[in-house]
Amino acid sequence: MARWTGEWLSNLSAAADQDPPRWPGERLGLPESGVGSAAGSGRRFLGLLADLVLASLLTALFVRPDYGDMAAMESFNLWSLATWVVVTVLSAAFFSFTPGMAVCGIRIGRLDGGGVPGLWRALVRCALTFLIIPAAVRNADARGWHDRLTGTVVIRMR
């Protein structure tokens, strides 16, 4: 236990000795701005919001929201969540972006240089985004826990 703690503490002090990056994504080889640079929090949040709105609108085509009936709204919200998961996972897995990300001009890039993220990365990213905190807590490279776990980074398309 003491050995593990010593290694952990030495890693923290080694990280503190490094100079902070001049811009998000510098350590990953991303440009400072423009196409291919790390996406900012605003674009990422707007993309998520657009995806949630789209999921609600798609759900409303099949399930009638009744604002006066709590049980009906609970059912509507669960179907909206399921729709959001399907839209997010499938589009991220096969196209590298969700509809909301496309509107905001951002996409998911793999750090290993591979093409699209694939199904397992999309599922993990979606699950951790649902929990909010893993997606909201970011490091100096603008990568949330869900990005670090899946080896991805969200970058600008335009």
C-alpha positions in Angstrom: 0.0 0.0 0.0 2.8 2.5 0.9 4.6 1.7 -2.3 1.5 2.3 -4.4 0.9 5.6 -2.5 4.4 6.7 -3.0 4.2 6.0 -6.8 0.9 7.9 -7.0 2.2 10.9 -5.1 5.4 11.0 -7.2 3.3 11.0 -10.3 1.3 13.9 -9.0 4.5 15.9 -8.3 5.9 15.0 -11.7 2.8 16.3 -13.4 3.0 19.5 -11.4 6.6 20.1 -12.6 5.5 20.0 -16.2 4.6 23.3 -17.9 0.9 23.7 -18.6 0.0 23.5 -22.3 -0.4 26.8 -24.1 -3.7 25.8 -25.5 -6.1 22.8 -25.1 -4.9 19.9 -27.1 -1.3 21.0 -27.5 0.0 17.9 -25.8 -2.1 15.8 -28.2 -0.6 17.6 -31.3 -3.8 19.5 -32.1 -3.6 23.0 -33.6 -4.4 26.1 -31.4 -7.4 27.1 -33.4 -9.4 26.2 -36.5 -10.2 22.8 -38.0 -8.8 20.0 -35.9 -8.4 22.0 -32.7 -10.0 20.9 -29.4 -13.6 21.9 -29.2 -14.6 24.3 -26.5 -17.2 23.7 -23.8 -19.8 26.0 -25.4 -19.9 24.0 -28.6 -20.0 20.7 -26.8 -22.9 21.8 -24.5 -24.9 23.2 -27.5 -24.4 19.9 -29.3 -25.7 18.0 -26.3 -28.6 20.3 -26.0 -29.5 20.0 -29.7 -29.3 16.2 -29.4 -31.7 16.3 -26.4 -34.2 18.5 -28.2 -34.0 16.3 -31.3 -34.7 13.2 -29.2 -37.7 14.9 -27.6 -39.1 15.9 -31.0 -38.6 12.4 -32.4 -40.3 10.9 -29.3 -43.2 13.4 -29.7 -43.9 11.8 -33.1 -44.8 8.5 -31.4 -45.7 9.3 -27.8 -48.0 12.1 -26.9 -46.7 14.4 -24.1 -49.5 15.3 -21.7 -48.2 18.0 -19.4 -51.1 17.5 -16.9 -50.5 13.8 -16.4 -47.4 12.9 -14.5 -47.5 9.2 -15.5 -47.7 10.1 -19.2 -44.8 12.6 -18.9 -42.7 10.0 -17.0 -43.3 7.6 -19.9 -42.5 10.4 -22.4 -39.3 11.2 -20.7 -38.1 7.6 -20.6 -38.8 7.2 -24.3 -37.0 10.5 -25.0 -34.0 9.2 -23.0 -34.1 5.9 -25.0 -34.3 7.8 -28.2 -31.4 10.0 -27.2 -29.3 6.9 -26.4 -30.0 5.3 -29.8 -29.4 8.5 -31.8 -26.2 9.3 -29.9 -24.7 5.8 -29.9 -25.5 5.0 -33.5 -24.5 8.3 -35.0 -21.3 8.6 -32.9 -20.3 5.0 -33.6 -20.7 5.1 -37.4 -20.2 8.8 -38.3 -18.0 10.2 -35.5 -20.6 12.8 -34.6 -24.1 13.1 -33.3 -26.7 15.3 -35.1 -26.1 18.1 -32.5 -22.4 17.9 -32.9 -22.8 18.2 -36.6 -24.9 21.4 -36.2 -22.2 22.8 -33.9 -19.3 21.8 -36.2 -17.6 19.3 -34.0 -16.8 15.6 -34.1 -15.2 12.8 -32.2 -11.6 12.0 -33.1 -9.6 8.9 -32.0 -6.2 9.5 -30.5 -4.8 6.3 -32.1 -5.5 7.7 -35.6 -8.3 5.3 -36.3 -11.4 6.2 -38.2 -14.8 6.3 -36.5 -15.0 5.6 -32.8 -16.9 2.4 -33.0 -19.7 0.9 -31.0 -18.0 0.3 -27.6 -16.5 3.8 -27.5 -19.8 5.3 -28.4 -21.6 3.3 -25.7 -19.1 4.3 -23.0 -19.2 8.0 -24.0 -23.0 8.0 -24.0 -23.2 6.3 -20.6 -20.7 8.7 -19.0 -22.4 11.7 -20.6 -25.7 10.6 -19.1 -24.0 10.7 -15.7 -23.0 14.4 -16.5 -20.0 14.7 -14.1 -17.6 12.5 -16.2 -18.3 14.7 -19.2 -18.2 18.0 -17.4 -14.9 17.5 -15.6 -12.2 18.3 -18.1 -8.4 18.4 -18.1 -6.1 20.9 -19.7 -6.6 19.3 -23.1 -10.4 19.9 -22.9 -11.0 16.1 -22.5 -13.6 14.8 -20.1 -13.3 11.5 -18.3 -15.4 9.9 -21.0 -12.8 11.1 -23.6 -9.8 9.9 -21.6 -11.4 6.4 -20.9 -12.2 5.9 -24.6 -9.0 7.4 -26.1 -10.9 10.1 -27.9 -11.0 13.9 -28.2 -13.7 16.2 -29.5 -12.4 18.4 -32.3 -13.7 21.2 -34.5 -14.8 20.4 -38.1 -14.9 24.0 -39.2 
